[in-house]
Amino acid sequence: METKGMPGDKGGLEKQALMDEIRRLKKEKNAVLLGHYYQVPEIQEIADFVGDSLALAQQAKNTTADIILFAGVHFMAETAKILNPDKKVLIPDLTAGCSLADACKAGDLKAMKAEYPDHMVLSYVNCSAEVKCLSDLICTSGNALKLVKSLLADQKILFVPDRNLGGYINRMTGRNMKLWPGCCEVHEMLKAENVLKLKQAHPEAKLIAHPECNQAVLEVADFVGSTAAMLKFIKEDASPAYVVATETGILHAMGKTCPEKTFYIAGADGSCGCNDCPHMKKNTLEKIYRCLMDESPEILLSDEVIRQAAKPIEKMLRMS
């Protein structure tokens, strides 16, 4: 798959020069650049660490840098700030949001908690800092099953905000968690019939899917797992090819992990094409460069929000 060009870089520095300048600024300012697997390849290449939500949270917790620049979306940068209240946390584009985080507002969750006072709130990390404040425990797609299995069998759970991930956990554990009706716009648009058409066109390929996909896609998948789990699977599995039901950015890491294998990203129309998160793709080398230069935009949270939101995140990290 071709590497895309950089939006917003018209008339600016050439790509390699930008990368060199970013490296220089990181060293000069003792900054660390954390990048999600869904970032464009050039950002993954310049990042000090690339990972999924759990790994990035762990890296954010352990960094000794003075500045954390988070190439991801807003809730990820907030999480880094919550775990590092004394560090400066930057994000290249403040408008890089998340459909899942947007689906669950703190006020609405507070009202639902009042309806179900005997339920603990288990929140997928793809949520706002305010929602984390109302949560008893945070999870990621990589550790959600493990965390739920570790809870008492009679523990009533309200799972927010992803109904697809929550439904998958219910099916895998036999739980009956009450599910918030949110979903990831990128994964939700993938339909089983279209994914199967792509698989039929490439019969040698196994279908691997992220648990944010809807139930119909997950039921026909050969493997279901987080981005990190997918990378581990393709490395250990013998198949020569894979149909990948998640965001396009993962293909860069997959190609580096198993360059001898072939990967087909599942598109909404059943073809092998792009499945880009419009929020993740708002980040560019140009924005990262300017962000380091200006040390802005910065993630700012109140002391009380940081204190309350840190509790369920720290609990997750201990349990993970």
C-alpha positions in Angstrom: 0.0 0.0 0.0 1.4 3.4 -0.9 2.4 5.8 1.8 0.2 8.8 1.7 1.5 12.3 1.4 1.4 14.8 4.2 -1.7 17.1 4.4 -0.9 20.6 5.2 2.8 20.4 4.2 2.5 22.7 1.1 5.4 25.0 0.8 6.9 23.6 4.0 10.0 21.6 4.7 10.6 18.4 2.7 9.6 15.2 4.5 13.2 14.1 5.4 14.1 17.6 6.6 11.0 17.7 8.8 12.0 14.3 10.3 15.5 15.6 11.0 14.2 18.7 12.6 11.7 16.7 14.8 14.6 14.5 16.0 16.7 17.6 16.8 13.8 19.2 18.7 13.1 16.1 20.7 16.7 15.9 21.8 16.9 19.6 22.5 13.7 19.7 24.6 14.0 16.2 26.2 10.7 15.3 24.5 9.3 11.8 23.8 7.0 11.2 20.8 4.5 8.4 21.4 2.6 7.2 18.3 -0.4 4.9 17.8 -0.4 2.1 15.3 -3.1 4.0 13.3 -0.8 7.0 12.5 0.6 7.4 9.0 3.9 5.5 8.4 6.2 8.5 8.5 4.9 9.4 12.0 5.4 5.8 13.2 9.0 5.9 11.9 9.8 9.1 13.7 8.1 8.1 17.0 10.2 7.0 20.0 7.6 4.3 20.7 4.7 2.9 18.7 2.0 0.9 20.3 -1.7 0.3 21.1 -3.6 2.0 23.9 -2.3 -0.2 26.7 1.3 -0.1 25.7 1.2 3.7 25.1 -0.4 4.2 28.6 2.4 2.2 30.1 5.1 4.1 28.2 3.5 7.4 29.2 3.6 6.3 32.9 7.3 5.3 32.7 8.8 8.1 30.6 11.5 10.4 32.1 11.0 13.0 29.4 10.0 16.5 30.2 7.6 16.7 27.3 5.3 14.0 26.0 4.1 14.6 22.5 1.2 12.2 21.7 0.6 11.4 18.1 -2.8 9.9 18.5 -6.2 11.3 19.5 -7.4 13.5 22.3 -8.3 10.9 24.9 -4.9 9.3 24.6 -3.1 12.5 25.3 -5.4 13.1 28.2 -4.5 9.7 29.6 -0.8 10.6 29.3 -1.4 13.9 31.2 -3.4 12.1 33.9 -0.5 9.7 34.4 2.1 12.5 34.2 0.5 15.6 35.9 3.9 17.4 36.3 4.9 16.9 32.6 4.0 19.0 29.6 1.7 16.9 27.3 1.3 18.0 23.8 -1.0 16.9 20.9 -0.4 17.9 17.3 -4.1 18.6 16.6 -6.5 19.4 19.5 -9.5 18.5 17.2 -8.3 14.9 16.8 -11.2 13.3 18.6 -12.8 9.9 18.8 -16.3 8.8 17.9 -16.3 6.4 20.9 -15.3 9.2 23.3 -17.9 11.5 21.8 -20.6 8.8 22.2 -20.5 8.9 26.0 -20.8 12.3 27.8 -20.0 12.5 31.5 -23.5 13.9 32.3 -25.2 11.0 30.6 -23.1 8.5 32.3 -23.7 10.1 35.7 -27.5 9.8 35.0 -27.1 6.1 34.1 -25.0 5.4 37.1 -27.9 6.7 39.2 -30.2 4.2 37.5 -27.9 1.3 38.2 -26.3 2.1 41.6 -25.3 -1.6 42.1 -23.2 -1.7 38.9 -19.5 -1.0 38.7 -18.5 1.2 35.7 -15.9 -0.4 33.5 -14.9 2.1 30.8 -12.9 1.4 27.7 -9.9 3.7 27.6 -11.5 5.4 24.5 -13.4 7.9 26.7 -12.9 11.4 28.0 -11.1 12.3 31.2 -14.5 13.3 32.7 -15.9 9.8 32.0 -12.8 8.2 33.5 -13.5 10.2 36.7 -16.9 8.4 36.9 -15.3 5.0 36.3 -14.3 2.2 38.7 -11.9 0.6 36.3 -10.5 1.3 32.8 -9.7 -1.3 30.2 -8.2 -1.5 26.7 -9.0 -3.9 23.9 -5.8 -5.7 24.8 -6.7 -6.4 28.5 -10.5 -6.2 28.6 -11.1 -9.9 28.7 -8.4 -10.5 31.3 -9.8 -7.8 33.6 -13.4 -8.9 33.3 -12.5 -12.5 34.0 -10.7 -11.4 37.1 -13.8 -9.7 38.6 -16.2 -11.7 40.8 -18.8 -13.6 38.8 -21.8 -11.9 40.5 -20.3 -8.4 40.0 -22.8 -6.3 38.0 -21.0 -4.2 35.3 -21.9 -1.2 33.2 -19.6 -1.2 30.2 -19.0 2.0 28.3 -18.8 3.3 25.6 -18.3 0.5 23.0 -21.2 -1.9 22.6 -19.1 -4.0 20.1 -16.2 -4.6 22.5 -18.6 -5.0 25.4 -20.7 -7.6 23.4 -17.6 -9.5 22.5 -16.6 -9.7 26.1 -20.1 -10.9 27.1 -19.9 -13.7 24.6 -16.4 -14.7 25.5 -17.1 -14.7 29.3 -20.8 -15.5 29.7 -21.3 -12.2 31.4 -24.3 -10.0 31.0 -22.8 -6.6 31.2 -25.1 -3.7 30.5 -23.7 -2.0 27.4 -23.5 1.7 26.4 -24.7 2.1 22.8 -21.5 3.7 21.4 -19.3 2.4 18.6 -16.2 3.2 16.6 -17.2 4.8 13.3 -14.3 3.2 11.5 -14.9 -0.4 12.7 -18.7 -0.2 12.6 -18.8 0.4 8.9 -17.1 -2.9 8.1 -19.8 -5.4 7.2 -19.5 -9.2 7.3 -20.7 -9.8 3.8 -18.2 -7.3 2.4 -15.3 -8.6 4.5 -16.2 -12.2 3.4 -16.1 -11.1 -0.3 -12.6 -9.9 0.2 -11.7 -13.2 2.0 -13.2 -15.2 -0.9 -11.1 -13.2 -3.3 -8.0 -14.3 -1.4 -8.8 -17.8 -0.1 -5.2 -18.2 1.2 -5.8 -15.4 3.7 -7.0 -15.6 7.2 -9.4 -12.9 8.5 -8.2 -11.1 11.6 -10.4 -8.5 13.3 -10.3 -5.9 16.0 -13.0 -6.4 18.7 -14.4 -3.0 18.0 -15.9 -4.6 14.8 -19.6 -5.6 15.0 -20.6 -9.1 16.0 -21.2 -10.4 12.5 -17.6 -9.6 11.4 -16.2 -11.1 14.6 -18.1 -14.3 14.2 -16.5 -15.0 10.8 -13.0 -13.9 11.9 -10.2 -16.5 12.2 -8.7 -14.4 15.0 -10.0 -11.5 17.1 -7.6 -9.2 19.1 -6.2 -5.8 19.7 -3.7 -4.2 17.4 -0.8 -5.6 19.5 -2.4 -9.0 19.6 -2.9 -9.0 15.8 0.8 -8.3 15.4 1.7 -11.1 17.7 -0.7 -13.5 15.9 0.7 -12.9 12.4 4.2 -13.4 13.7 3.4 -16.7 15.2 0.8 -18.0 12.6 1.8 -19.9 9.5 -0.6 -18.3 7.0 1.0 -16.4 4.1 -1.7 -13.7 3.9 -4.4 -11.9 6.0 -7.5 -9.9 5.5 -7.3 -7.2 8.2 -10.5 -5.8 9.7 -9.3 -2.6 11.4 -7.8 0.8 10.7 -5.3 1.1 7.7 -2.4 2.4 9.8 -1.7 -1.1 11.2 -0.5 -2.3 7.9 2.8 -0.4 8.3 3.7 -2.3 11.5 2.4 -5.6 10.0 4.7 -5.1 6.9 7.7 -4.5 9.2 6.8 -7.4 11.4 6.3 -9.9 8.6 7.6 -8.5 5.3 7.3 -11.8 3.6 3.5 -11.9 4.1 0.6 -10.2 2.3 -2.0 -8.0 3.9 -5.4 -6.9 2.6 -7.1 -4.1 4.5 -10.9 -4.6 4.6 -12.8 -1.6 3.2 -16.4 -0.7 3.8 -17.4 -1.7 0.2 -15.8 -5.1 0.4 -12.8 -4.2 -1.7 -9.2 -4.0 -0.5 -8.8 -0.3 0.1 -8.4 2.4 2.8 -10.2 2.3 6.1 -8.8 5.4 7.7 -9.7 7.0 11.0 -10.3 10.7 10.0 -9.2 11.8 13.5 -6.0 9.8 13.7 -5.1 11.0 10.3 -5.3 14.7 11.3 -1.8 14.4 12.7 1.0 15.1 10.2 4.8 15.6 10.4 4.2 19.3 9.8 1.9 19.6 12.8 4.3 17.6 15.0 7.2 19.9 14.0 5.1 23.0 14.8 3.9 21.5 18.0 7.4 20.9 19.3 8.6 24.3 18.1 5.7 26.1 19.9 5.1 23.6 22.7 1.5 23.9 21.8 -1.3 22.7 21.7 -1.0 21.5 25.3 -3.4 19.2 27.2 -4.6 21.0 30.4 -6.7 19.3 33.0 -7.7 20.4 36.5 -6.0 18.8 39.5 -9.3 17.3 40.6 -9.9 15.7 37.2 -6.4 14.3 37.2 -6.8 12.9 40.7 -10.1 11.2 40.1 -9.3 9.9 36.6 -6.0 8.5 37.7 -7.6 6.0 40.1 -9.2 3.6 37.6 -6.3 3.9 35.2 -3.7 3.1 37.9 -5.9 0.2 38.9 -5.9 -1.1 35.3 -2.1 -0.8 35.1 -1.7 -2.7 38.3 -4.1 -5.5 37.1 -2.3 -5.6 33.7 
